[in-house]
């Protein structure tokens, strides 16, 4: 009969989450983890098999507890509303009062060594999967509101994916929430909210516009 674990798994995962989030996967040592969680080396390996195994569990907790805004954003009815909710949620995540700056996953991908390449590839695949979901969502709501002029759903999703990573790097480098919100505001200036905005901005060549009658003047 297996003996019950003598530690609170949720407590351990939360401690490890904040440590990995603050220092990055590569820079977090086994000694750091043992000190933060209170585990012994044998108990950590028995429960999670390895540092990498613990990190994978931490990523699950991160997605569950901190990335819920992405699901809310994807449920919005127009491309602009999706974009606004996604970017504003990202800024809040990266500049939280009670969490480390930046993004756990982005930091891990950027800082992984050759030995951790398989883990880096898994995280990149997860990021690419979200970009795919975003692209499909833009495509499904393209009749409810426009994308920026001349931009496809694929291009818009790729742009936002890159912006999200950039916001994470900026936050880790010390950028304030106010600064990142200004960046988001600038980005949103290129996203029309309704099709009527496009019509107001462009009404066709002047030579094709109807001259008003006397009664219309």
PEMOKA-V901378 format. One record per backbone hydrogen bond with DSSP energy under -1.0 kcal/mol. CO is the residue of the C=O (numbers start at 1). NH is the residue of the N-H. E is the energy in kcal/mol with one decimal. If there is no record, write none. Layout:
BEGIN
[[CO	NH	E] [CO	NH	E]]
END
This chain:
BEGIN
[[8	12	-2.2] [9	13	-2.6] [10	14	-2.3] [11	15	-2.3] [12	16	-2.6] [13	17	-2.4] [14	18	-2.1] [15	19	-1.7] [16	20	-2.9] [17	21	-2.7] [18	22	-1.8] [19	23	-2.7] [20	24	-2.6] [29	33	-1.9] [30	34	-2.5] [31	35	-2.3] [32	36	-2.5] [33	37	-2.6] [34	38	-1.8] [40	44	-2.3] [41	45	-2.3] [42	46	-2.2] [43	47	-2.1] [44	48	-2.9] [45	49	-1.6] [48	50	-1.4] [50	54	-2.2] [51	55	-2.3] [52	56	-2.2] [53	57	-1.6] [54	58	-2.1] [55	59	-2.5] [56	60	-1.6] [57	61	-1.8] [58	62	-2.7] [59	63	-2.6] [60	64	-2.1] [61	65	-3.0] [62	66	-2.3] [67	70	-1.5] [68	72	-1.6] [69	73	-2.6] [70	74	-2.3] [73	76	-1.6] [78	82	-2.4] [79	83	-2.5] [80	84	-2.9] [81	85	-2.4] [82	86	-2.3] [83	87	-2.6] [84	88	-2.6] [85	89	-2.0] [86	90	-1.9] [87	91	-2.2] [88	92	-2.2] [89	93	-2.3] [90	94	-2.6] [91	95	-1.3] [93	96	-1.0] [94	102	-1.7] [103	107	-2.3] [104	108	-1.7] [105	109	-2.5] [106	110	-2.2] [107	111	-1.5] [114	117	-1.4] [116	120	-2.2] [117	121	-2.6] [118	122	-1.8] [119	123	-2.3] [120	124	-2.3] [121	125	-2.2] [122	126	-1.9] [123	127	-2.1] [124	128	-2.5] [125	129	-2.0] [126	130	-1.8] [127	131	-1.9] [128	132	-2.0] [129	133	-2.2] [130	134	-2.5] [131	135	-2.5] [132	136	-2.5] [133	137	-2.0] [134	138	-2.6] [135	139	-2.2] [136	140	-1.8] [137	141	-1.3] [141	144	-1.9] [148	151	-2.4] [152	156	-2.6] [153	157	-2.3] [154	158	-2.2] [155	159	-2.3] [156	160	-2.4] [157	161	-2.3] [158	162	-2.0] [159	163	-2.4] [160	164	-2.7] [161	165	-1.7] [162	166	-2.3] [163	167	-2.7] [164	168	-1.7] [165	169	-2.2] [166	170	-2.5] [167	171	-2.5] [168	172	-2.3] [169	173	-1.6] [170	175	-2.5] [171	174	-1.6] [176	180	-2.3] [177	181	-2.4] [178	182	-1.7] [179	183	-1.7] [180	184	-2.2] [181	185	-2.5] [182	186	-2.0] [183	187	-2.3] [184	188	-2.6] [187	190	-1.7] [188	191	-1.7] [194	197	-1.1] [195	199	-1.7] [196	200	-2.4] [197	201	-1.7] [198	202	-1.9] [205	208	-1.7] [206	209	-1.1] [213	217	-1.0]]
END
